[in-house]
Amino acid sequence: MSTTPTRITHLIGGTSWQGSPARTSPVFNPATGEQTGVLDLASCELVGEVVRSAKAAWESSWQRASLTQRTQVLFRFRELLNERKAEIAELITAEHGKVVSDAIGEVTRGLEVAEFACGIPHLLKGGFSENVSTKVDVYSIRQSLGVVAVISPFNFPAMVPLWFVPVAIACGNAVVIKPSEKDPSAVNAVAALWKEAGLPDGILNVVHGDKEAVDALLTHPDVKAISFVGSTPIAKYVYETGTAHGKRVQALGGAKNHMLVLPDADLDLAADAAVNAGFGSAGERCMAISALLAVEPIADDLVAKITDRMGKLVTGDGTRGCDMGPLVTAQHRDKVTSYLDAGTQAGATLVVDGRDGDVDADGEGYFLKPTLFDHVTTDMSIYQDEIFGPVLSVVRVASYDEGLKLINDNPYGNGTAIFTNDGGAARRFQNEVEVGMVGVNVPIPVPMAYYSFGGWKNSLFGDSHAHGMEGVNFFTRGKVVTSRWLDPSHGGIELGFPQNT
């Protein structure tokens, strides 16, 4: 039964926007194809108003808030998010399509960043050196930037904003979030929790929009920093545009993650890992494994084990306890599906065709079941492109060295994994591989919140990874104070450069 689409609008200064939008965008349930929402899209002028409001709130309240006041809000937010994570997960499933258990996992991993940010009094401790010169002390402090912006992707509508927002707020900044137009409701729900936790109005704002809103944030003189996660072409654009306008930018881009399986590996463990990392969230993860490098002579056995496991997966509506849900839009589903023909035409073996079989869903959802290619070579588009869907490609290699070279030659460097029982090989791999996040018998090596998340090469533009101490440093700027209290013995005129004595 169809329902009237719900209006989804901006959250500005702690309240829902009451204006009339010039433009809107539809929001769909990807499991059914039904339009469930109408999203207001912000104009450049509205973004400017929001930034001005955020700056005023920062100057009048949060910039001067004590560490105790900030941590009280953070602890309350952490508790609220933990209590409501099932509700947030349901919103994610309704608009993104991932299964509810996966959505709860997403919120939980974001919760870990909020927990990390609760320790901000310790994380912002500066240094102090007494009597560096006679009766002169030097100490360092870190201070907030002002207004910062977060531009987040569709595939993790709650977790990615939570990578940045708790740390930015803990450091004393005001935040403007621009979430994806495809699944905007989760961000609104999380933002409401911040208000309930006692965060002053105007310190966290949600502005929905498209390229017009993004460009307005990238060029506004009062936005001091940009945090972005998305595709590599857009990440590069965000980095170049933001830095050209004097901002610090962390822009996390795309990926082509490889999993190297050595002959001594536990093939049952490796097969489980390949299925989990290749098809979880329908492959719409920047940390998904999409290229499996099988060091011969294990490829036949490994492909057989993966195929067997794929046959037991149930694809369908994420609210029904299925293993995998739909892709986020019909357009994206069609783009991913086009790679199946491209792969077979290039000579790869289509072992499991995701277009075959039924799905457990009603309506016209955007489904493609898990797909497996074998005998893939590096000149094929299914190997070269970030497909961002449930398509796993097996590349057969003759040795560890050949596999390592393929990974290091790839233009992306987000995440990778090695499966082996050889500690020496694993240690060599973690030292030699040119990738930002490495798993040893761990297929999706997403670090804990107190370590940083980020890749190398075309997977990152900028110098700073997300969360951890790199996040704290990104959302603050350093200041060093040299002080000497009044002392008549140091009076008099001396134009020479000061020397420590």
C-alpha positions as CSV (number, residue, x, y, z in Angstrom):
1,M,0.0,0.0,0.0
2,S,1.5,3.3,-1.1
3,T,1.7,6.2,1.3
4,T,2.2,9.9,0.8
5,P,5.9,10.7,0.8
6,T,7.2,12.4,3.9
7,R,8.8,15.8,3.7
8,I,12.5,15.7,4.8
9,T,14.1,19.1,5.5
10,H,17.1,20.9,7.0
11,L,17.8,21.1,10.7
12,I,19.1,24.6,11.4
13,G,19.8,26.1,14.8
14,G,18.1,23.2,16.5
15,T,14.8,23.3,14.6
16,S,13.4,22.1,11.3
17,W,13.5,24.6,8.4
18,Q,10.2,26.2,7.7
19,G,10.9,27.7,4.3
20,S,9.6,26.7,0.9
21,P,12.2,25.0,-1.2
22,A,12.9,25.9,-4.8
23,R,14.0,22.4,-5.5
24,T,13.4,19.0,-4.1
25,S,14.6,15.4,-4.6
26,P,12.7,12.1,-4.2
27,V,13.8,9.5,-1.6
28,F,13.0,5.8,-2.2
29,N,12.9,2.6,-0.4
30,P,15.3,0.5,-2.5
31,A,13.8,-2.8,-1.4
32,T,10.4,-1.9,-2.9
33,G,11.0,0.9,-5.3
34,E,8.4,3.1,-3.5
35,Q,9.0,6.8,-3.1
36,T,8.9,7.4,0.7
37,G,10.2,11.0,1.0
38,V,10.6,14.4,-0.6
39,L,13.9,16.0,0.3
40,D,14.3,19.8,0.4
41,L,17.5,20.9,-1.5
42,A,19.3,23.9,-0.1
43,S,20.3,26.9,-2.3
44,C,23.6,28.6,-2.1
45,E,21.9,31.4,-0.2
46,L,20.5,29.1,2.4
47,V,23.9,27.5,3.0
48,G,25.3,30.9,3.6
49,E,22.6,31.7,6.2
50,V,23.3,28.4,8.0
51,V,27.1,29.1,8.1
52,R,26.5,32.6,9.5
53,S,24.2,31.1,12.1
54,A,26.7,28.4,13.0
55,K,29.5,30.9,13.3
56,A,27.4,33.1,15.6
57,A,26.6,30.2,17.8
58,W,30.2,29.1,18.0
59,E,31.4,32.6,18.9
60,S,28.7,33.1,21.6
61,S,28.7,29.7,23.3
62,W,30.7,26.6,22.2
63,Q,34.0,28.3,21.6
64,R,34.1,29.3,25.2
65,A,32.5,26.2,26.7
66,S,34.8,24.4,29.2
67,L,36.0,20.9,28.6
68,T,33.7,19.8,31.4
69,Q,30.7,21.3,29.7
70,R,31.6,19.7,26.4
71,T,32.2,16.2,27.8
72,Q,28.9,16.3,29.7
73,V,27.1,16.8,26.3
74,L,29.2,14.1,24.7
75,F,28.5,11.5,27.4
76,R,24.8,12.2,27.2
77,F,24.9,12.0,23.4
78,R,26.7,8.7,23.7
79,E,24.0,7.2,26.0
80,L,21.2,8.5,23.8
81,L,22.8,7.1,20.6
82,N,23.2,3.7,22.3
83,E,19.6,3.7,23.4
84,R,18.2,4.7,20.0
85,K,20.6,2.8,17.7
86,A,17.9,0.3,16.7
87,E,15.7,3.2,15.6
88,I,18.5,4.8,13.6
89,A,19.2,1.4,12.0
90,E,15.6,1.1,10.8
91,L,15.9,4.5,9.1
92,I,19.1,3.4,7.4
93,T,17.5,0.2,6.1
94,A,14.4,2.0,4.9
95,E,16.4,4.4,2.7
96,H,19.7,2.6,2.0
97,G,18.6,-1.0,1.9
98,K,21.2,-2.7,3.9
99,V,19.9,-5.4,6.3
100,V,19.0,-4.2,9.8
101,S,21.8,-6.2,11.5
102,D,24.3,-4.5,9.2
103,A,22.8,-1.1,9.9
104,I,23.0,-1.7,13.7
105,G,26.6,-2.6,13.2
106,E,27.2,0.7,11.3
107,V,25.7,2.8,14.1
108,T,27.7,0.8,16.7
109,R,30.9,1.6,14.9
110,G,30.0,5.3,14.9
111,L,29.2,5.0,18.6
112,E,32.8,4.0,19.2
113,V,33.9,7.4,17.9
114,A,31.6,9.2,20.2
115,E,33.1,7.2,23.1
116,F,36.6,8.2,21.9
117,A,35.6,11.8,21.8
118,C,34.3,11.6,25.4
119,G,38.0,11.5,26.4
120,I,38.7,14.9,24.8
121,P,40.1,16.5,28.0
122,H,43.0,14.1,27.9
123,L,43.3,14.3,24.1
124,L,43.6,18.1,24.2
125,K,46.3,18.3,26.9
126,G,49.1,20.5,25.7
127,G,52.8,20.6,26.8
128,F,54.4,22.8,29.4
129,S,58.1,23.6,29.8
130,E,59.1,25.6,32.9
131,N,62.0,28.1,32.9
132,V,63.2,27.5,29.3
133,S,65.0,30.8,29.8
134,T,65.4,32.6,33.1
135,K,61.8,32.9,34.5
136,V,60.3,32.2,31.0
137,D,57.8,29.4,30.5
138,V,56.6,28.0,27.2
139,Y,53.4,26.0,26.7
140,S,51.3,24.7,23.9
141,I,47.5,24.7,23.5
142,R,45.1,23.5,20.8
143,Q,42.0,25.6,19.9
144,S,39.0,25.1,17.8
145,L,38.8,26.2,14.2
146,G,35.2,27.6,14.0
147,V,32.7,26.3,11.5
148,V,33.6,23.0,9.9
149,A,31.6,21.1,7.2
150,V,31.1,17.3,6.8
151,I,30.0,16.0,3.4
152,S,29.0,12.4,3.8
153,P,28.1,9.5,1.3
154,F,25.1,7.3,0.9
155,N,26.7,4.0,1.9
156,F,27.2,4.8,5.6
157,P,24.6,7.5,6.3
158,A,25.2,7.4,10.1
159,M,28.7,6.0,10.6
160,V,30.6,8.4,8.3
161,P,29.1,11.6,9.9
162,L,29.9,10.0,13.3
163,W,33.5,9.6,12.2
164,F,33.8,13.4,12.2
165,V,31.1,15.1,14.1
166,P,31.8,13.9,17.7
167,V,35.5,14.8,17.4
168,A,34.8,18.2,15.8
169,I,32.2,19.1,18.5
170,A,34.4,17.8,21.3
171,C,37.2,20.1,20.0
172,G,34.9,23.1,20.3
173,N,33.8,23.6,16.7
174,A,30.4,24.2,15.1
175,V,29.4,21.7,12.4
176,V,27.4,21.8,9.2
177,I,26.6,18.4,7.7
178,K,25.6,17.8,4.1
179,P,24.4,14.2,3.9
180,S,23.7,12.2,0.8
181,E,20.4,13.0,-0.9
182,K,19.7,9.2,-1.2
183,D,19.3,8.4,2.5
184,P,19.1,11.6,4.5
185,S,16.8,10.6,7.5
186,A,19.4,8.9,9.7
187,V,21.5,12.1,9.9
188,N,18.5,14.1,10.9
189,A,17.7,11.6,13.6
190,V,21.2,11.6,15.0
191,A,21.3,15.4,14.9
192,A,18.1,15.4,17.1
193,L,20.0,13.4,19.7
194,W,22.7,16.1,20.0
195,K,20.0,18.6,20.8
196,E,18.4,16.3,23.3
197,A,21.9,15.8,24.8
198,G,22.1,19.6,25.5
199,L,24.3,20.8,22.6
200,P,23.5,24.5,22.1
201,D,21.4,25.4,19.2
202,G,23.3,26.3,16.0
203,I,26.4,24.2,16.9
204,L,25.2,21.3,14.7
205,N,23.2,21.9,11.6
206,V,22.1,19.6,8.8
207,V,21.8,21.1,5.3
208,H,20.4,18.8,2.5
209,G,21.4,19.4,-1.0
210,D,23.3,18.6,-4.2
211,K,26.3,20.1,-5.9
212,E,25.0,23.6,-5.3
213,A,25.1,23.1,-1.5
214,V,28.5,21.4,-1.7
215,D,30.1,24.2,-3.7
216,A,28.6,26.7,-1.3
217,L,30.4,25.0,1.6
218,L,33.6,24.6,-0.3
219,T,33.9,28.3,-1.1
220,H,32.3,30.0,1.9
221,P,35.0,32.0,3.7
222,D,33.7,31.1,7.2
223,V,34.0,27.4,6.7
224,K,37.4,26.5,8.0
225,A,37.6,22.8,7.2
226,I,36.0,20.2,5.1
227,S,35.7,16.4,5.8
228,F,34.5,14.4,2.9
229,V,34.0,10.7,2.0
230,G,32.9,9.6,-1.5
231,S,34.2,8.6,-4.9
232,T,37.8,9.5,-6.0
233,P,36.8,12.0,-8.7
234,I,34.6,13.9,-6.3
235,A,37.2,13.6,-3.5
236,K,39.8,15.2,-5.7
237,Y,37.3,18.0,-6.7
238,V,36.5,18.7,-3.1
239,Y,40.1,18.8,-2.1
240,E,41.2,21.0,-4.9
241,T,38.3,23.4,-4.5
242,G,38.4,23.6,-0.7
243,T,42.2,24.1,-0.5
244,A,42.0,26.7,-3.3
245,H,39.7,28.6,-0.9
246,G,42.1,28.4,2.0
247,K,40.5,25.5,3.9
248,R,42.1,22.4,5.4
249,V,40.5,19.3,3.7
250,Q,40.4,15.6,4.4
251,A,38.8,14.0,1.4
252,L,38.6,10.2,1.5
253,G,38.0,8.7,-2.0
254,G,37.3,5.4,-3.7
255,A,38.9,1.9,-3.4
256,K,39.7,-1.3,-5.1
257,N,40.5,-3.5,-2.2
258,H,42.4,-6.7,-2.7
259,M,42.5,-9.9,-0.6
260,L,45.7,-12.0,-1.1
261,V,45.2,-15.6,-0.2
262,L,48.4,-17.6,0.1
263,P,48.6,-21.4,-0.4
264,D,49.0,-22.1,3.3
265,A,45.9,-20.2,4.3
266,D,42.8,-21.8,5.9
267,L,40.7,-21.9,2.8
268,D,37.4,-22.3,4.7
269,L,38.2,-19.1,6.7
270,A,39.3,-17.3,3.5
271,A,36.1,-18.3,1.7
272,D,34.0,-17.1,4.6
273,A,35.9,-13.8,4.6
274,A,35.6,-13.3,0.9
275,V,31.8,-13.8,1.0
276,N,31.4,-11.5,4.0
277,A,33.7,-8.8,2.7
278,G,32.5,-9.0,-0.9
279,F,28.8,-9.0,-0.4
280,G,28.0,-7.4,2.9
281,S,25.9,-4.3,2.3
282,A,25.6,-5.4,-1.3
283,G,29.3,-4.5,-1.8
284,E,28.5,-0.8,-1.2
285,R,31.4,-0.3,1.1
286,C,34.7,1.5,0.5
287,M,36.3,-1.3,2.5
288,A,34.6,-4.1,0.5
289,I,36.8,-6.8,-1.0
290,S,36.3,-6.8,-4.7
291,A,39.5,-8.4,-6.0
292,L,40.6,-11.7,-4.6
293,L,44.1,-12.7,-5.5
294,A,44.5,-16.5,-5.3
295,V,48.1,-17.7,-5.2
296,E,48.1,-21.0,-7.2
297,P,47.5,-23.9,-6.8
298,I,44.6,-23.1,-4.5
299,A,42.3,-21.1,-6.9
300,D,40.1,-24.0,-7.9
301,D,39.4,-25.1,-4.3
302,L,38.9,-21.6,-3.1
303,V,36.4,-20.7,-5.9
304,A,34.5,-23.9,-5.2
305,K,34.2,-23.0,-1.5
306,I,33.1,-19.4,-2.2
307,T,30.5,-20.7,-4.8
308,D,29.1,-23.1,-2.3
309,R,28.6,-20.4,0.3
310,M,27.1,-18.0,-2.2
311,G,24.4,-20.5,-3.0
312,K,23.1,-20.3,0.6
313,L,22.8,-16.5,0.7
314,V,19.3,-15.0,0.7
315,T,18.9,-11.6,-1.0
316,G,15.9,-9.5,-0.3
317,D,14.2,-6.8,1.9
318,G,16.6,-5.9,4.6
319,T,13.8,-6.0,7.2
320,R,13.1,-9.7,6.6
321,G,16.3,-11.2,8.1
322,C,18.0,-11.7,4.7
323,D,21.7,-11.8,4.2
324,M,22.0,-9.1,1.6
325,G,19.7,-6.2,0.6
326,P,19.2,-4.2,-2.6
327,L,21.5,-1.6,-4.1
328,V,20.7,2.0,-3.3
329,T,19.1,3.1,-6.6
330,A,17.8,1.7,-9.8
331,Q,20.4,3.6,-11.7
332,H,23.3,2.2,-9.6
333,R,21.9,-1.3,-9.9
334,D,21.8,-1.0,-13.6
335,K,25.4,0.4,-13.7
336,V,26.7,-2.5,-11.6
337,T,24.7,-5.1,-13.7
338,S,26.4,-3.7,-16.8
339,Y,29.7,-5.0,-15.6
340,L,28.4,-8.6,-15.8
341,D,28.2,-8.4,-19.6
342,A,31.5,-6.4,-19.7
343,G,33.3,-9.1,-17.8
344,T,32.1,-12.0,-19.9
345,Q,32.8,-10.1,-23.1
346,A,36.3,-9.5,-21.9
347,G,36.9,-13.2,-21.3
348,A,36.3,-13.7,-17.6
349,T,34.3,-16.7,-16.4
350,L,31.0,-15.8,-14.8
351,V,30.8,-18.5,-12.1
352,V,27.7,-17.1,-10.3
353,D,25.3,-14.7,-12.2
354,G,23.6,-12.4,-9.7
355,R,20.8,-11.8,-12.2
356,D,19.5,-15.3,-11.7
357,G,17.0,-16.5,-9.1
358,D,14.4,-14.9,-6.9
359,V,14.6,-12.3,-4.1
360,D,12.6,-12.1,-0.9
361,A,10.9,-8.8,-1.4
362,D,7.8,-7.1,-2.6
363,G,7.5,-4.5,-5.3
364,E,10.2,-3.5,-7.7
365,G,13.3,-3.2,-5.6
366,Y,16.8,-2.6,-6.9
367,F,18.3,-6.0,-6.5
368,L,21.4,-7.8,-7.9
369,K,22.3,-11.0,-6.1
370,P,26.0,-11.8,-5.3
371,T,28.1,-12.3,-8.4
372,L,31.4,-14.2,-8.8
373,F,33.9,-13.9,-11.6
374,D,36.9,-16.2,-12.1
375,H,39.9,-16.0,-14.4
376,V,39.9,-12.2,-14.3
377,T,42.9,-10.3,-15.7
378,T,44.1,-6.8,-14.9
379,D,43.2,-5.3,-18.2
380,M,39.4,-5.9,-17.6
381,S,37.1,-3.2,-16.5
382,I,35.7,-5.5,-13.7
383,Y,39.2,-5.4,-12.2
384,Q,40.1,-1.8,-12.9
385,D,36.9,0.0,-11.9
386,E,35.4,0.5,-8.5
387,I,32.2,-1.3,-9.2
388,F,30.7,-0.7,-5.7
389,G,28.3,-3.6,-5.9
390,P,28.1,-7.3,-5.1
391,V,30.7,-8.4,-7.7
392,L,33.7,-10.4,-6.6
393,S,36.6,-11.0,-9.1
394,V,39.1,-13.8,-8.7
395,V,42.5,-13.1,-10.1
396,R,44.9,-16.1,-10.2
397,V,48.5,-15.2,-9.5
398,A,51.6,-17.4,-9.4
399,S,53.3,-16.1,-6.2
400,Y,53.2,-13.7,-3.3
401,D,55.4,-11.3,-5.2
402,E,53.1,-11.2,-8.1
403,G,50.1,-10.5,-5.9
404,L,51.9,-7.8,-3.9
405,K,52.9,-6.1,-7.1
406,L,49.3,-6.0,-8.4
407,I,48.2,-4.4,-5.1
408,N,51.0,-1.8,-5.1
409,D,50.5,-1.0,-8.8
410,N,46.8,-0.3,-8.3
411,P,46.0,3.5,-8.2
412,Y,43.9,2.9,-5.1
413,G,45.2,2.2,-1.6
414,N,42.4,2.1,0.8
415,G,42.2,-1.3,2.5
416,T,43.7,-4.8,1.8
417,A,44.0,-8.2,3.5
418,I,46.3,-11.2,3.5
419,F,45.2,-14.7,4.5
420,T,48.0,-16.9,5.6
421,N,49.2,-19.0,8.5
422,D,52.8,-17.8,7.9
423,G,53.7,-15.1,10.4
424,G,56.8,-14.1,8.4
425,A,54.7,-13.6,5.2
426,A,52.2,-11.6,7.1
427,R,54.8,-9.4,8.6
428,R,56.5,-8.9,5.3
429,F,53.1,-8.0,3.7
430,Q,52.2,-5.4,6.3
431,N,55.6,-3.7,5.7
432,E,55.7,-3.9,1.9
433,V,52.1,-3.2,0.9
434,E,51.3,0.4,-0.2
435,V,47.8,0.6,1.4
436,G,46.6,2.6,4.4
437,M,44.7,-0.1,6.2
438,V,45.9,-3.7,6.3
439,G,44.2,-6.9,7.6
440,V,46.0,-10.1,8.5
441,N,43.3,-12.8,8.4
442,V,40.8,-9.9,8.8
443,P,38.9,-9.1,5.6
444,I,37.6,-5.7,6.5
445,P,40.4,-4.0,8.6
446,V,38.4,-0.9,9.7
447,P,40.4,0.4,12.7
448,M,39.0,1.2,16.1
449,A,38.1,4.8,16.8
450,Y,41.3,5.5,18.7
451,Y,43.2,4.7,15.5
452,S,42.8,6.6,12.3
453,F,40.8,5.5,9.2
454,G,42.2,6.4,5.8
455,G,43.9,5.2,2.7
456,W,46.9,6.0,0.5
457,K,47.3,7.1,-3.2
458,N,43.9,7.9,-4.9
459,S,42.0,6.8,-1.9
460,L,42.9,10.0,0.1
461,F,43.4,13.6,-0.8
462,G,44.9,15.6,2.1
463,D,47.2,14.7,4.9
464,S,44.8,13.7,7.6
465,H,42.9,10.5,8.1
466,A,39.6,10.3,10.0
467,H,39.1,10.1,13.8
468,G,41.8,9.0,16.2
469,M,44.4,11.7,17.1
470,E,44.6,12.7,13.5
471,G,41.0,13.8,13.7
472,V,41.7,15.7,16.9
473,N,44.6,17.5,15.2
474,F,42.5,18.1,12.1
475,F,39.7,19.9,14.0
476,T,42.1,22.1,16.1
477,R,45.0,24.4,15.5
478,G,48.1,24.7,17.6
479,K,49.3,27.8,19.5
480,V,52.5,28.1,21.5
481,V,52.6,30.7,24.3
482,T,55.9,32.1,25.7
483,S,55.3,33.9,29.0
484,R,57.3,35.8,31.6
485,W,55.6,37.7,34.4
486,L,56.8,41.2,35.3
487,D,60.4,41.2,36.5
488,P,62.3,44.5,36.8
489,S,65.6,42.7,36.2
490,H,64.5,42.1,32.6
491,G,63.8,45.8,31.8
492,G,65.7,48.0,29.4
493,I,66.2,48.4,25.7
494,E,67.7,45.5,23.7
495,L,67.1,45.3,19.9
496,G,69.0,42.1,19.4
497,F,67.2,38.8,18.7
498,P,66.2,37.1,22.0
499,Q,68.6,34.5,23.3
500,N,67.8,31.9,25.9
501,T,69.9,32.3,29.1
